[in-house]
Amino acid sequence: MSKIHVSTTVNGDPVEFLADPRETLLDALRNQLDLTGTKEGCGTGDCGACSVTVDGTLVCSCLMLAAEANGKRVETIEGMAREELHPLQRKFIEHAALQCGYCTPGILVAAKALLERNPDPTDTEVRYWLAGNLCRCTGYDKIIRAVQDAAAEMRQDHRGAA
Amino acid sequence: MARDDVKTGYKLIGTRPNRPDGLDKVTGRARYGADFSLPGMLHAAVVRSPHAHARIVKIDASKALALDGVKAVVTRADLPTGLTGEDLNLQDNTLAGDTALYDGHAVAAVAASSALLAQDAARLIEVTYEVLPHVTDVDAAMAPGAPVIREGVADYSVPEGMHGNVARYMEFGHGDVEAGFAAADIVRAQTYKTEATHQGYIEPHACVGQMGEDGRGEMWVCTQGHWYIRRMCAAVLGIEAANLRVTPSEIGGGFGGKTTIFMEPLSLALSKKAGGRPVKLVMSRSEVLRATGPTASASMDVKLGMKTDGTITAGQVYFRMQGGAFRGMSPIGEALPCAFACYDIPALKHEAVEVIANRPKAAAYRAPGSPMAAFAVESLVDEMCRELKLDPIEVRLKNGATNGSKSSYGPVYNVIGLKETLEAAQAHPNYAIPLGPNQGRGVASGFWFNHGGETSVTLAVGEDGTATVMIGTPDIGGSRASIGLMVAETLGIPYENVRVNVVETGALGVNEPTHGSRATFASGKAAVEAARQAIAEMCRRAAADWGIDADAVEWKDGAAHPAGPNAGKFPPMTIGEIGAKMGSTGGPISGHHEVTAEGVGASFGTHVVDVEVDPETGRTTVLRYLVVQDAGTAIHPAYVEGQYQGGAAQGIGWALNEEYVYGADGRLQNPVFLDYRIPVASDLPMIDTVIIEVPNPGHPYGVRGVGETGITPPLPAVASAIAGATGARIRSLPCSPPKVLAAIKAART
């Protein structure tokens, strides 16, 4: 089966690779681009461990073909911290919002996408937004608190900057 | 960094610093099982039985091997023969022999130049099966007429006349049970069932194995215990343990399910056949659910006698458990001792059988056996409390085990905190919140033994006065942080100056896995002893420098101080000063401690849950949840709370949603997360925690171990809350909406 030439942008960097037509975006990120921060937990779009954004939309990268990323802008966990950690990343460490840490990249990517749309969510809104991101270790309590604390800090910073 | 509790006088223990591996884990840099790759690496896929029970007539791999890029196929014929006991069980589970014993049982494996090609090749391996009769339910497997799925499975303990699928039998007790029931005002007996559930770690099993034709190999694997991986792979493959070097990756959850092997030997066997090229093997989620460690399913009879004042006079249980098609995999040996562990009852009789069935080989799951036992016993206690209109906490306080009571399974409890958890639950605001219509409250207590186990730890002092600690228990939930805190406290240096590394099998003596709630207890205890050794050596170095007796030196605040008659004669010599010149004062300074750790402290907890049940749909919503558990000492309280909350969430899942569903054909019907539904964020409320600290005298800082007890009370507590809300008692988990709705309708008629 001939491969498909894919040209895309990942975390701001232009990248090119040859994709098997069956290859998922998740597998291409992990195996072709060595971006192993994005995880596979199920391969069926049920667990959210593979969450990335494509042109700003939150997707399960296991449900998207690598070839579909051609010409798109992909953001992964590896692109979340710029010069310093994103407030969500910092708050997850401070609140002990991770135990094994395997779901953490997907939850951080999903939570960032939430706060970009809704900077002041209720707990219930956070819980429903993250309902597609399974965590088996924490019972979600500290995750919700970390997201809310990060959101509060980001609102404060935003007001400070305005 | 504020201490939660100042009464202990510790500087660091009880604080909540950032975990040392936190940065790697929030940036995607942490390397888990599937994140590891090597030059020249191949990828593998496994062929699995689609039948619950079938004789393997023929395996034809010729079409697969004809594909370009396919390098090796392994079947049972490639593995050594002559194994016995659990080694044979492990080998039988790694690859089926003559017979596939469950849906998903591995039959062959293939290695190829890409993962997609390996999957293509696996589909081209033709297996001819002769389907055999099967049985998957625990009660059905020992019913008259059930097919005997393996001959000769019974061990010496099984009495004559039991069904051929019964593999083990167990009984013990004390006191006169019949007299106890005669002395009771009411005697009630019920049967309870729990379905198998899966640990549900989000990271599927993954490894990279490499082995040459000389039988020497290496493995990188996500596991709770890499020495177990080494020993088990060596046994299955017939190689020497010392010739296999196993390095643990970061681990994406385990909960007991990663304390054994499943497909790991296949990567080594494929590598050897492929000329020593490394082979990566990563399970899919459906492979995880079909073929790795679920817990046992259970069917349990309980009988209790109670006086009208709540005094329990006698108890009796008969548990039936299946843990797959292999003897020794169901936790009857843990479930029975856990059944009445929270109580001090004058007469008890315990009896259990293990039965085999066409299901995957069960693995440990967080307090193995205890949640099922608690569901049975705590549910019946609650039923009788409701019948006699007694407060469930008062009844548990009246009958509860306490310091010095002889446990239900024999040993005398030393210092335990069960009553403290009950009193704290009773005093908690949640216990007084008024309930509305269709709402109910459930209470249950739970127990886990905790475990010590084989432990080996080394600590090395650096030239700059920092400390590197080498441990052999993988860090699943923050144990690097807790061990780092204990070492820093002992040495009297900043937490940031201690680095705790989980090291490979070549670097330490044998360590048991991170299991039995033992990592912070046992590796922590050994790390403290190693630090004390290093302190003794540093005191000797300082004494030699000062020309005084080593006994006249004391260690405090990270420095050697002259003491006794020499006090104040010399300025203190810090760990940094001693480290800087250790090369000229006698060489490197380290401490090492290895032990089969004793002195574990039994763990008790009490949970209170409020639910609301929708009478139209039978759907249960958890309104609020309280976990109270004795930690001994909470070294890092945030991660103690995390264990409590995570255990409660898993227990809630077991109580409400999770179950293995087998079809009439013996195939697992729900091997994906969409259908095997673990709790999601929108299913749960915040989970309130109260940490009780009744220090364990068997640990230098009082640690008990906190990992497991938390999954135990939710099963009965949730079912009891539903009974309170609806008047309908669910005695068969999960309390799924259709089941609750049917029970509500039945209770009304």
Interface residues (C-beta under 8 A of the other chain):
Chain A: D20 R22 E23 D27 R30 N31 L35 T36 G37 T38 K39 E40 G41 C42 G43 T44 D46 C47 A49 T76 I77 E78 M80 A81 L85 Q89 R90 F92 I93 E94 H95 A96 L98 Q99 C100 G101 Y102 C103 T104 P105 L108 D123 T124 V126 R127 Y128 L130 A131 G132 N133 L134 C135 R136 C137 T138 G139 Y140 D141 K142 I143 I144
Chain B: R16 N18 R19 D21 G22 L23 D24 K25 V26 T27 G28 R29 A30 R31 Y32 A34 D35 S114 A115 L116 Q199 G200 Y201 I202 E203 P204 E250 I251 G252 G253 G254 F255 V282 S284 R285 I476 G477 G478 H636 A638 Y639 E641 G642 Q643 Q645 G646 A648 A649 Q650 V672 F673 L674 I678 P679 V680 A681 S682 D683 L684 M686 I687
